[in-house]
Amino acid sequence: MLNKISNKIALIIFVMLSIAFATFAIVSYKETVTAMIGLSEKSKVATTRSAGKFIEEYINTRIVAVDGMIKYLQNHPELLNDKTAIMKSFGQSTVAADLNDLTMGFADDGSFIGVFFENGKDPKYKILNMQNDKYDARTRNWYKNAHADKALITPPFLSTAGNKLISTVAKQLVVDGKVVGVIGTSVDITSLNETLIEMKDSETGVVTMIDLNINAVVSHPNSKLIMSEEANAKELVNIFRSDYKKYQKEPFHYEYNGVEKIGACLLYDAANWLICSANEVKDYNEALNSVLKHQAIFSIIFLIVIVGSLIFAIGIFLKPLAFISEGLTSFFKFLNYEIKEPIPININTKDEFGVMGNLINENIAK
């Protein structure tokens, strides 16, 4: 098969084209991987920002409601002596702002009043004091740590019923330069988590929220990690803390439970919550495998078409070599007296083969 020059040339071309297409496929695949990972990194940043904006707006509605009630009581200080009237105002404000509750602890005697809504039912009013309930609001962290100039957002904790994770937004009520009490409302972290679970941009996409005050996961699709002291939960907290410290708002790669992942974080300063979005790198394997498969198929098709066309063209262009070979064979047989008359070479081309054929014919004639 390789005795013919055309076959040798075709083989060389086939090998060179195979190497070229293989190199192109590898380089193209690597560029595709880089581009896809780059898009994923940008997606993580975008998802994190979206989650952070949602959380900020969610908390701000509570802060605005507390500020509104503080301003209302500052303008109507006569209500401070009528807890029933205050609770009535609380009820109206709670409905208007779509809050779960609105509460107040008093500075003079530590008493506590609140309006609570549960599952769309009618509001429940609650009054607690030292005399009847042994309750002193002034001993509670949300009361002691509240300020007048900035809303306090407490670290999450389990509700009294134990079925919800909540945080408290609280702020001091100051009238005529004197602290009268602290007004607050709860933030339902459990409900917030249900919304964050839906914020996923890939199959394994996850939004995680970590409270840096207590170094605990407070929002995650895996409920076993929330407020957990287990090693897996602590490892996740440490990974996000250290990577955020190193990369800030830039995306990063990390390994968790033996799986390579891509993540991005931002800090919600008001509550000192670290909000992170992440997904596994393998989410893109199917797309990358599809790209590789299509590249291989198209490369093989192009290789077959190009090599086939070249073999056909080379066969046509080198066809005069066969005539020259036959002419020379005939001429040498004539010189060796094996035949009486040599056969002239019939080549009509004007290229190098035509010149060679004419020279041989001239010598045959001589």
Wavefront OBJ file of the C-alpha trace (Angstrom):
o trace
v 0.000 0.000 0.000
v 2.835 2.372 0.869
v 4.729 1.577 -2.359
v 2.928 4.485 -4.025
v 3.956 8.076 -3.385
v 0.315 9.179 -3.277
v -0.380 6.763 -0.416
v 2.680 7.923 1.486
v 1.679 11.572 1.080
v -1.897 10.732 2.130
v -0.605 8.944 5.239
v 1.605 11.894 6.198
v -1.284 14.312 5.709
v -3.611 12.064 7.749
v -1.147 11.906 10.653
v -0.484 15.644 10.606
v -4.176 16.525 10.408
v -4.985 14.065 13.207
v -2.389 15.720 15.427
v -3.680 19.182 14.466
v -7.333 18.319 15.141
v -6.461 16.570 18.426
v -4.455 19.607 19.548
v -7.285 21.932 18.539
v -9.842 19.789 20.395
v -7.744 19.712 23.578
v -7.074 23.464 23.512
v -10.730 24.208 22.703
v -11.936 21.901 25.483
v -9.645 23.532 28.039
v -10.814 26.988 26.952
v -14.421 25.824 27.251
v -13.745 24.503 30.765
v -12.096 27.793 31.735
v -14.972 29.817 30.281
v -17.620 27.662 31.983
v -15.867 27.830 35.349
v -15.522 31.589 34.892
v -19.257 31.902 34.232
v -19.959 29.765 37.296
v -17.770 32.000 39.438
v -19.641 35.077 38.209
v -22.918 33.272 38.862
v -21.862 32.569 42.454
v -21.104 36.254 43.002
v -24.450 37.257 41.463
v -26.415 34.722 43.515
v -24.667 35.835 46.700
v -25.491 39.464 45.985
v -29.116 38.589 45.255
v -29.407 36.638 48.505
v -27.701 39.452 50.416
v -30.042 42.043 48.938
v -33.085 39.941 49.768
v -31.939 39.447 53.369
v -31.160 43.148 53.728
v -34.611 44.151 52.486
v -36.233 41.482 54.671
v -34.515 42.869 57.781
v -35.020 46.501 56.772
v -38.811 46.094 56.751
v -38.558 45.091 60.426
v -36.217 47.964 61.246
v -38.530 50.453 59.514
v -41.507 49.086 61.481
v -39.656 49.456 64.798
v -38.484 52.967 63.876
v -42.025 53.886 62.897
v -43.444 52.754 66.222
v -40.687 54.556 68.136
v -41.435 57.774 66.285
v -45.163 57.328 66.894
v -44.709 56.903 70.667
v -42.269 59.826 70.774
v -44.985 61.962 69.220
v -47.628 60.523 71.570
v -45.848 60.091 74.933
v -49.194 60.056 76.762
v -49.690 56.471 75.503
v -46.744 55.262 77.586
v -48.979 55.118 80.639
v -51.581 52.997 78.855
v -50.193 49.587 77.875
v -53.516 48.532 76.359
v -53.450 51.512 73.991
v -49.836 50.717 73.064
v -50.734 47.106 72.261
v -53.614 48.294 70.098
v -51.174 50.482 68.149
v -48.781 47.545 67.970
v -51.511 45.380 66.480
v -52.259 47.918 63.747
v -48.582 48.393 62.940
v -47.968 44.638 62.879
v -50.719 44.086 60.326
v -49.619 47.044 58.192
v -45.963 45.923 58.085
v -46.809 42.204 57.799
v -44.847 41.342 60.944
v -45.103 38.260 63.113
v -44.984 40.295 66.305
v -44.130 43.606 67.926
v -42.988 43.865 71.530
v -41.762 46.340 74.128
v -39.868 46.088 77.386
v -40.274 48.961 79.852
v -37.360 50.611 81.632
v -39.168 51.574 84.825
v -40.374 48.166 86.007
v -39.106 45.644 83.421
v -42.613 44.743 82.331
v -43.201 43.377 78.849
v -46.024 43.742 76.333
v -46.395 42.203 72.906
v -48.677 41.397 69.997
v -48.146 38.045 68.240
v -49.564 36.652 64.998
v -49.312 32.948 64.210
v -50.405 31.220 60.995
v -52.752 34.036 59.992
v -54.851 33.682 63.137
v -56.140 36.516 65.279
v -53.424 38.350 67.237
v -52.468 37.290 70.736
v -51.710 39.970 73.300
v -49.300 39.311 76.097
v -48.387 41.269 79.229
v -45.639 40.027 81.559
v -44.258 41.546 84.743
v -42.255 40.709 87.832
v -45.249 40.542 90.165
v -47.277 37.966 88.250
v -44.780 36.260 85.946
v -41.351 36.791 87.507
v -40.344 38.338 84.197
v -37.985 41.298 83.883
v -37.345 42.473 80.309
v -34.331 44.468 81.479
v -32.407 41.231 82.099
v -32.818 40.028 78.513
v -29.948 40.381 76.027
v -32.116 42.041 73.412
v -32.961 44.741 75.966
v -29.484 45.180 77.462
v -27.686 45.378 74.115
v -30.141 47.682 72.328
v -29.175 51.249 71.381
v -31.116 54.313 70.356
v -29.072 55.244 67.282
v -28.825 51.836 65.592
v -31.074 48.787 65.503
v -29.757 45.682 67.226
v -30.033 42.350 65.388
v -29.491 39.530 67.832
v -27.902 36.171 66.985
v -30.549 33.594 66.036
v -32.110 31.415 68.730
v -34.892 28.836 68.948
v -38.356 30.183 69.648
v -40.143 29.348 72.894
v -42.030 26.577 71.127
v -38.720 25.328 69.741
v -39.980 24.888 66.192
v -38.525 28.054 64.647
v -35.177 29.768 64.525
v -35.631 33.480 65.062
v -33.644 36.651 65.608
v -34.749 39.922 67.180
v -34.557 43.456 65.833
v -34.559 45.855 68.808
v -34.042 49.547 69.428
v -34.269 51.855 72.419
v -37.222 54.192 72.797
v -35.979 57.553 74.086
v -38.434 60.285 75.119
v -37.194 63.690 76.278
v -33.645 62.326 76.554
v -34.672 59.409 78.779
v -34.709 55.721 77.856
v -38.291 54.608 78.315
v -37.901 51.092 77.007
v -36.891 48.897 74.068
v -39.147 48.038 71.121
v -38.479 44.950 69.043
v -39.801 42.490 66.504
v -38.719 39.015 65.509
v -37.063 37.874 62.275
v -38.213 34.412 61.248
v -34.931 32.812 60.117
v -36.702 29.523 59.384
v -39.001 31.203 56.850
v -36.055 33.146 55.476
v -34.184 29.868 55.006
v -37.077 28.420 52.977
v -36.743 31.280 50.501
v -32.944 31.050 50.324
v -33.199 27.335 49.499
v -34.947 28.294 46.243
v -32.040 30.541 45.218
v -30.017 27.998 43.265
v -28.454 28.454 39.841
v -27.305 24.856 39.334
v -28.176 21.338 40.436
v -26.146 21.470 43.663
v -26.414 25.235 44.215
v -26.735 26.174 47.889
v -27.027 29.476 49.757
v -25.581 29.329 53.262
v -25.857 31.952 55.999
v -23.471 31.986 58.948
v -23.758 34.103 62.075
v -20.206 35.206 62.840
v -21.178 36.234 66.385
v -21.778 32.620 67.372
v -19.840 30.898 64.520
v -22.824 28.796 63.528
v -24.731 27.953 60.357
v -28.167 29.582 60.625
v -29.476 28.930 57.115
v -28.804 25.924 54.879
v -30.854 23.351 52.914
v -29.452 20.649 55.201
v -31.282 21.314 58.469
v -28.813 19.088 60.353
v -26.126 21.747 59.893
v -28.210 24.612 61.311
v -27.051 25.652 64.803
v -25.086 22.415 64.932
v -21.915 21.733 66.890
v -21.044 18.762 64.676
v -17.670 18.624 62.897
v -19.225 19.013 59.416
v -21.006 22.211 60.420
v -17.925 23.682 62.080
v -15.782 22.771 59.075
v -18.183 24.600 56.757
v -18.103 27.676 59.012
v -14.292 27.647 59.095
v -14.011 27.243 55.313
v -16.297 30.165 54.546
v -14.783 32.387 57.236
v -11.209 31.823 56.097
v -11.977 32.037 52.370
v -14.010 35.227 52.808
v -11.163 36.732 54.803
v -8.768 35.833 51.977
v -10.887 36.560 48.894
v -13.494 39.026 50.233
v -16.239 39.304 47.572
v -14.252 37.422 44.912
v -15.171 33.798 44.023
v -13.029 30.949 45.309
v -12.598 27.169 45.055
v -12.642 24.890 48.073
v -13.110 21.270 49.075
v -15.806 20.100 51.476
v -16.405 16.438 52.360
v -14.031 15.430 49.580
v -15.968 17.352 46.894
v -14.536 20.274 44.914
v -16.790 23.326 44.994
v -16.988 26.930 43.827
v -18.201 29.617 46.219
v -18.532 33.335 46.866
v -19.441 35.236 50.040
v -20.409 38.689 51.277
v -20.898 40.145 54.730
v -24.191 41.603 55.929
v -22.692 44.046 58.428
v -25.889 44.978 60.241
v -26.237 41.477 61.690
v -22.654 40.244 61.142
v -23.984 37.451 58.928
v -21.809 35.857 56.264
v -23.891 34.982 53.189
v -22.336 32.470 50.794
v -23.421 30.786 47.566
v -21.734 27.584 46.370
v -22.101 24.572 44.104
v -20.118 21.484 43.107
v -17.772 21.707 40.112
v -19.229 18.451 38.779
v -22.450 20.340 37.927
v -20.788 21.203 34.620
v -19.445 17.728 33.789
v -22.443 16.825 31.620
v -22.163 20.033 29.585
v -18.393 19.639 29.240
v -18.722 15.999 28.189
v -21.259 17.046 25.575
v -18.846 19.677 24.245
v -16.029 17.121 24.114
v -18.245 14.587 22.343
v -19.355 17.079 19.687
v -15.791 18.260 19.140
v -14.603 14.674 18.650
v -17.423 13.864 16.210
v -16.913 16.996 14.119
v -13.137 16.523 14.136
v -13.487 12.958 12.820
v -15.966 14.038 10.131
v -13.724 16.901 8.983
v -10.691 14.597 9.057
v -12.397 12.003 6.855
v -13.693 14.610 4.392
v -10.401 16.512 4.143
v -8.158 13.432 3.902
v -10.532 11.787 1.395
v -10.538 14.921 -0.752
v -6.762 15.212 -0.569
v -6.253 11.550 -1.507
v -8.538 12.005 -4.501
v -6.746 15.207 -5.580
v -3.283 13.721 -5.041
v -4.293 10.642 -7.075
v -5.283 12.858 -9.997
v -2.231 15.137 -9.806
v 0.228 12.201 -9.498
v -1.419 10.083 -12.191
v 1.230 11.149 -14.811
v 3.830 9.324 -12.692
v 2.241 6.049 -13.752
v 2.612 7.006 -17.435
v 6.231 8.007 -16.885
v 6.892 4.730 -15.073
v 5.339 2.719 -17.913
v 7.274 4.734 -20.526
v 10.604 4.212 -18.775
v 9.917 0.507 -18.339
v 9.134 0.200 -22.047
v 12.255 2.170 -22.983
v 14.543 -0.013 -20.848
v 13.008 -3.152 -22.310
v 13.750 -1.738 -25.769
v 17.375 -1.070 -24.787
v 17.656 -4.670 -23.560
v 16.172 -5.967 -26.846
v 13.140 -7.304 -25.065
v 10.797 -5.391 -27.346
v 11.247 -3.979 -30.858
v 9.826 -0.518 -30.267
v 9.331 1.498 -27.070
v 5.996 3.072 -26.208
v 6.058 6.872 -26.097
v 4.816 8.604 -22.959
v 1.452 10.309 -23.452
v 1.294 13.256 -21.024
v -0.550 16.420 -22.032
v 0.130 18.516 -18.938
v 2.468 21.510 -18.906
v 3.773 20.946 -15.384
v 6.942 19.157 -14.261
v 5.485 15.769 -15.221
v 4.785 17.060 -18.748
v 8.365 18.315 -19.060
v 9.746 14.970 -17.824
v 7.551 13.057 -20.282
v 8.672 15.175 -23.253
v 12.351 14.760 -22.333
v 11.961 10.999 -22.134
v 10.072 10.916 -25.450
v 12.868 12.965 -27.115
v 15.494 10.499 -25.864
v 13.410 7.576 -27.019
v 13.232 9.185 -30.469
v 17.033 9.645 -30.588
l 1 2 3 4 5 6 7 8 9 10 11 12 13 14 15 16 17 18 19 20 21 22 23 24 25 26 27 28 29 30 31 32 33 34 35 36 37 38 39 40 41 42 43 44 45 46 47 48 49 50 51 52 53 54 55 56 57 58 59 60 61 62 63 64 65 66 67 68 69 70 71 72 73 74 75 76 77 78 79 80 81 82 83 84 85 86 87 88 89 90 91 92 93 94 95 96 97 98 99 100 101 102 103 104 105 106 107 108 109 110 111 112 113 114 115 116 117 118 119 120 121 122 123 124 125 126 127 128 129 130 131 132 133 134 135 136 137 138 139 140 141 142 143 144 145 146 147 148 149 150 151 152 153 154 155 156 157 158 159 160 161 162 163 164 165 166 167 168 169 170 171 172 173 174 175 176 177 178 179 180 181 182 183 184 185 186 187 188 189 190 191 192 193 194 195 196 197 198 199 200 201 202 203 204 205 206 207 208 209 210 211 212 213 214 215 216 217 218 219 220 221 222 223 224 225 226 227 228 229 230 231 232 233 234 235 236 237 238 239 240 241 242 243 244 245 246 247 248 249 250 251 252 253 254 255 256 257 258 259 260 261 262 263 264 265 266 267 268 269 270 271 272 273 274 275 276 277 278 279 280 281 282 283 284 285 286 287 288 289 290 291 292 293 294 295 296 297 298 299 300 301 302 303 304 305 306 307 308 309 310 311 312 313 314 315 316 317 318 319 320 321 322 323 324 325 326 327 328 329 330 331 332 333 334 335 336 337 338 339 340 341 342 343 344 345 346 347 348 349 350 351 352 353 354 355 356 357 358 359 360 361 362 363 364 365 366
